[in-house]
Amino acid sequence: MNTPSAPLPGGTWTLGDLTVTRFGYGAMQLAGPAVMGLPADHDGALAVLREAVGLGITHIDTAGAYGPRVTNQLIREALHPYPEALHIVTKVGAVRDQQGGWPPARRPEDLRRTVHENLEDLGLDVLDVVNLRLGDAQGPRPGSLAEPFETLVELQQQGLVRHLGVSNATVKQVAEAQTIAPIVCVQNMYNLAHRHDDELIDDLAAKGIAYVPFFPLGGFTPLQSTALSAVATRLETTPMSVALAWLLQRSPNILLIPGTSSVAHLRENVVGAGLSLSDEELAELDKIGH
């Protein structure tokens, strides 16, 4: 593993009693095509995970549904026994079907089974953070999360889970979760072009709760991509670098989990996220989502 030559961009954030780097790593892309099956390059997948830790990343995001169960097993093979500073965040609430779909699995028995599978595959006695995945592959859906979230609270009380969060959630579901038990993070789709959670991010920041956006370049129209590319070209960098840097500067409670199956791309993401955007550039980029 490499010894980090400089601190990771963004510094750190605290999830409950766990300090993590704001620049993290999302392990989804380590599984095979369409997040199904084994990776084409097994040794390469292990190398990416080891490089992430070597660069100083202390926040890895995963889920038992990736593969399914493949990325968790790769994480264990690459990094167990885990460094004391490393914290792994996982998700439950969805599984994979034979067609590669993501059907919900939020019955109490589903959640108990998948929590135990995560523990087994990661080689852990307790999971640092478990997010309850809500909605479906098309996005959040309205409705109460009480029954599945209360099941996770029971598992937390049994000592199997340290901290809880929600993913793919509506604002009402985030609020409902907080009436049941403390949460340390919310993981939703958010980027320069999709700013629907702006108020939620600011509200969570005031409460000391992290916001973890996925799809940092997802859902852009050609016009929006052109605007982003124009800023990137002027700064002699990539659109991804600008998007990641903008997220880090958007709010101190935003944690990044960009995924890749390439060591070189991982390093590029770290460097890119360290880009400092001026007030003028931030104002120009803000127009994309408004």
C-alpha positions as CSV (number, residue, x, y, z in Angstrom):
1,M,0.0,0.0,0.0
2,N,1.1,3.5,-0.7
3,T,1.8,5.9,2.2
4,P,-0.4,9.0,1.5
5,S,1.8,12.0,0.5
6,A,-0.8,14.5,1.6
7,P,-4.1,14.6,3.6
8,L,-7.1,13.5,1.7
9,P,-9.3,16.4,0.4
10,G,-12.1,17.4,2.7
11,G,-10.7,16.3,6.0
12,T,-12.8,14.1,8.2
13,W,-16.4,13.8,9.6
14,T,-17.7,11.9,12.6
15,L,-20.4,9.2,12.1
16,G,-21.6,8.8,15.7
17,D,-18.4,8.0,17.5
18,L,-16.6,6.9,14.3
19,T,-14.2,9.4,12.5
20,V,-14.0,8.9,8.7
21,T,-12.4,10.7,5.9
22,R,-14.9,12.7,3.9
23,F,-13.3,11.3,0.8
24,G,-14.3,7.6,0.9
25,Y,-14.6,4.7,-1.6
26,G,-17.7,2.9,-3.0
27,A,-17.1,-0.7,-3.6
28,M,-20.0,-1.4,-6.0
29,Q,-18.0,-1.5,-9.2
30,L,-15.7,-4.2,-7.9
31,A,-18.3,-6.9,-8.7
32,G,-18.8,-8.2,-12.3
33,P,-20.8,-6.6,-15.1
34,A,-24.0,-5.0,-14.0
35,V,-22.9,-5.5,-10.4
36,M,-23.4,-9.3,-10.7
37,G,-20.9,-12.1,-10.3
38,L,-17.2,-12.1,-9.8
39,P,-14.9,-9.4,-11.1
40,A,-13.0,-10.0,-14.3
41,D,-9.8,-9.0,-12.6
42,H,-9.8,-10.5,-9.1
43,D,-6.3,-9.4,-8.2
44,G,-7.0,-5.9,-9.6
45,A,-10.1,-5.6,-7.3
46,L,-8.0,-6.5,-4.3
47,A,-5.4,-4.0,-5.4
48,V,-8.0,-1.1,-5.5
49,L,-9.2,-1.8,-2.0
50,R,-5.6,-2.0,-0.7
51,E,-4.7,1.2,-2.5
52,A,-7.8,3.0,-1.0
53,V,-6.6,2.2,2.5
54,G,-3.0,3.0,1.5
55,L,-4.1,6.5,0.4
56,G,-5.6,7.1,3.8
57,I,-9.3,6.4,3.0
58,T,-11.1,5.3,6.2
59,H,-14.7,5.0,4.8
60,I,-15.6,2.1,2.5
61,D,-19.2,1.8,1.3
62,T,-20.6,-1.6,0.3
63,A,-23.7,-3.8,0.3
64,G,-24.5,-7.5,0.5
65,A,-26.5,-7.0,-2.7
66,Y,-23.4,-6.2,-4.7
67,G,-22.5,-9.4,-6.5
68,P,-24.5,-10.5,-4.5
69,R,-22.1,-10.9,-1.6
70,V,-19.1,-10.5,-3.9
71,T,-17.8,-7.1,-2.8
72,N,-18.1,-7.9,0.9
73,Q,-16.0,-11.0,0.4
74,L,-13.4,-9.1,-1.6
75,I,-13.2,-6.5,1.1
76,R,-12.5,-9.2,3.7
77,E,-10.0,-10.9,1.5
78,A,-8.1,-7.7,0.7
79,L,-8.2,-6.0,4.1
80,H,-9.0,-8.3,7.0
81,P,-7.9,-8.0,9.8
82,Y,-9.0,-4.4,9.3
83,P,-7.0,-1.3,10.3
84,E,-8.4,0.2,13.5
85,A,-9.2,3.5,11.7
86,L,-11.1,1.8,8.8
87,H,-14.9,1.9,8.9
88,I,-17.2,-0.1,6.6
89,V,-20.7,1.1,5.9
90,T,-23.2,-1.3,4.4
91,K,-26.8,-1.4,3.2
92,V,-29.7,-3.8,3.6
93,G,-33.3,-3.6,2.2
94,A,-32.7,-4.8,-1.3
95,V,-31.5,-8.1,-2.9
96,R,-30.7,-9.2,-6.4
97,D,-32.8,-11.4,-8.7
98,Q,-31.7,-13.7,-11.5
99,Q,-32.5,-10.9,-14.0
100,G,-30.1,-8.5,-12.3
101,G,-33.0,-6.5,-10.7
102,W,-33.0,-5.0,-7.2
103,P,-36.2,-6.2,-5.6
104,P,-37.0,-4.8,-2.1
105,A,-36.3,-7.1,0.9
106,R,-37.4,-5.2,3.9
107,R,-39.4,-7.8,5.9
108,P,-38.0,-8.4,9.4
109,E,-36.7,-11.8,8.4
110,D,-35.0,-10.4,5.3
111,L,-33.2,-7.8,7.3
112,R,-32.1,-10.2,10.0
113,R,-30.7,-12.6,7.4
114,T,-28.9,-9.9,5.4
115,V,-27.3,-8.3,8.5
116,H,-25.9,-11.7,9.5
117,E,-24.7,-12.3,5.9
118,N,-22.9,-9.0,6.0
119,L,-21.3,-9.9,9.3
120,E,-20.2,-13.3,7.9
121,D,-18.9,-12.0,4.6
122,L,-17.0,-9.1,6.1
123,G,-15.6,-11.2,9.0
124,L,-17.0,-8.8,11.6
125,D,-18.8,-9.3,15.0
126,V,-20.5,-5.9,14.6
127,L,-21.2,-3.7,11.6
128,D,-20.1,0.0,12.0
129,V,-23.0,1.5,10.0
130,V,-26.0,-0.1,8.4
131,N,-28.2,2.0,6.0
132,L,-31.8,0.9,5.4
133,R,-32.3,1.0,1.6
134,L,-35.8,2.3,0.8
135,G,-37.7,3.0,-2.5
136,D,-36.7,1.0,-5.6
137,A,-34.3,1.2,-8.5
138,Q,-36.2,4.3,-9.9
139,G,-35.7,6.3,-6.7
140,P,-37.4,7.0,-3.3
141,R,-41.0,6.0,-2.8
142,P,-43.4,7.4,-0.1
143,G,-44.5,5.3,2.8
144,S,-43.6,4.5,6.4
145,L,-40.3,2.9,7.2
146,A,-41.3,2.1,10.8
147,E,-41.4,-1.7,10.6
148,P,-38.0,-2.3,8.8
149,F,-36.2,0.5,10.7
150,E,-37.5,-0.8,14.0
151,T,-36.1,-4.2,13.1
152,L,-32.6,-2.7,12.5
153,V,-33.0,-0.9,15.9
154,E,-33.5,-4.3,17.5
155,L,-30.4,-5.6,15.8
156,Q,-28.5,-2.6,17.1
157,Q,-29.8,-3.3,20.6
158,Q,-28.5,-6.8,20.2
159,G,-25.0,-5.4,19.6
160,L,-24.8,-6.4,15.9
161,V,-24.9,-2.9,14.5
162,R,-23.2,0.3,15.9
163,H,-25.0,3.0,13.9
164,L,-27.9,3.4,11.6
165,G,-28.7,5.4,8.5
166,V,-31.2,5.5,5.6
167,S,-30.7,5.4,1.8
168,N,-32.9,6.3,-1.1
169,A,-35.2,8.0,1.3
170,T,-37.7,10.8,1.1
171,V,-37.5,13.8,3.5
172,K,-40.5,12.5,5.4
173,Q,-38.8,9.1,5.8
174,V,-35.6,10.7,7.1
175,A,-37.7,12.6,9.7
176,E,-39.6,9.5,10.6
177,A,-36.4,7.5,11.2
178,Q,-35.2,10.2,13.6
179,T,-38.3,9.8,15.7
180,I,-37.5,6.1,16.1
181,A,-33.7,6.2,16.7
182,P,-30.7,8.3,16.0
183,I,-29.3,8.2,12.5
184,V,-25.7,9.1,11.5
185,C,-26.1,9.4,7.7
186,V,-28.5,9.7,4.7
187,Q,-27.4,8.3,1.4
188,N,-29.4,9.7,-1.6
189,M,-28.9,10.6,-5.2
190,Y,-27.6,14.2,-5.4
191,N,-25.3,16.1,-7.8
192,L,-24.9,19.4,-9.6
193,A,-27.9,18.7,-11.8
194,H,-30.1,17.1,-9.1
195,R,-30.5,19.5,-6.2
196,H,-33.8,18.2,-4.7
197,D,-32.1,17.5,-1.3
198,D,-30.6,21.0,-0.8
199,E,-32.7,21.8,2.2
200,L,-32.3,18.4,3.6
201,I,-28.5,18.6,3.4
202,D,-28.5,21.9,5.3
203,D,-30.9,20.5,7.9
204,L,-28.7,17.4,8.4
205,A,-25.6,19.5,8.7
206,A,-27.1,21.5,11.5
207,K,-27.8,18.3,13.3
208,G,-24.4,16.8,12.7
209,I,-25.7,14.1,10.4
210,A,-23.7,13.1,7.2
211,Y,-25.2,13.2,3.7
212,V,-23.6,10.7,1.3
213,P,-24.5,11.4,-2.4
214,F,-24.5,8.7,-5.0
215,F,-24.3,9.1,-8.8
216,P,-22.2,12.3,-8.6
217,L,-22.6,12.6,-12.5
218,G,-25.9,10.7,-12.8
219,G,-28.9,12.1,-14.8
220,F,-27.2,15.0,-16.6
221,T,-28.7,16.3,-19.8
222,P,-26.4,17.2,-22.7
223,L,-26.8,20.9,-22.0
224,Q,-25.8,20.4,-18.3
225,S,-22.9,18.2,-19.3
226,T,-21.7,20.9,-21.7
227,A,-21.8,23.5,-18.9
228,L,-19.9,21.2,-16.6
229,S,-17.4,20.3,-19.3
230,A,-16.8,24.0,-20.0
231,V,-15.7,24.6,-16.4
232,A,-13.6,21.5,-16.4
233,T,-11.9,22.5,-19.7
234,R,-11.1,25.9,-18.4
235,L,-9.6,24.5,-15.2
236,E,-7.7,21.8,-17.3
237,T,-9.3,18.9,-15.4
238,T,-12.1,16.4,-15.8
239,P,-15.9,16.8,-15.3
240,M,-15.7,14.2,-12.5
241,S,-13.1,16.2,-10.7
242,V,-15.2,19.3,-10.8
243,A,-18.3,17.4,-9.7
244,L,-16.5,15.8,-6.7
245,A,-14.8,19.1,-5.7
246,W,-18.1,20.9,-5.9
247,L,-19.7,18.3,-3.6
248,L,-17.0,18.7,-1.0
249,Q,-17.4,22.4,-1.0
250,R,-21.2,22.3,-1.0
251,S,-21.4,21.4,2.7
252,P,-19.1,20.0,5.3
253,N,-21.4,17.1,6.1
254,I,-21.2,15.7,2.5
255,L,-19.1,12.5,2.3
256,L,-17.9,11.2,-1.1
257,I,-18.0,7.5,-2.1
258,P,-16.9,7.5,-5.8
259,G,-16.4,4.0,-7.1
260,T,-14.0,2.5,-9.5
261,S,-12.3,-0.8,-10.3
262,S,-9.0,0.9,-11.4
263,V,-6.2,2.0,-9.1
264,A,-5.2,4.7,-11.5
265,H,-8.8,6.1,-11.6
266,L,-9.0,6.0,-7.8
267,R,-5.9,8.1,-7.6
268,E,-7.3,10.5,-10.2
269,N,-10.5,10.9,-8.1
270,V,-8.5,11.7,-5.0
271,V,-6.5,14.4,-6.8
272,G,-9.6,15.7,-8.6
273,A,-11.6,16.1,-5.4
274,G,-8.8,18.3,-4.0
275,L,-9.5,20.9,-6.7
276,S,-10.3,24.3,-5.1
277,L,-13.2,26.1,-6.9
278,S,-13.5,29.8,-6.8
279,D,-16.7,31.7,-5.8
280,E,-17.2,32.6,-9.5
281,E,-16.8,29.0,-10.5
282,L,-19.2,27.8,-7.8
283,A,-21.8,30.4,-8.9
284,E,-21.4,29.2,-12.5
285,L,-21.8,25.6,-11.5
286,D,-24.8,26.3,-9.3
287,K,-26.8,27.4,-12.4
288,I,-26.7,23.8,-13.6
289,G,-29.1,22.6,-11.0
290,H,-31.4,25.7,-10.8
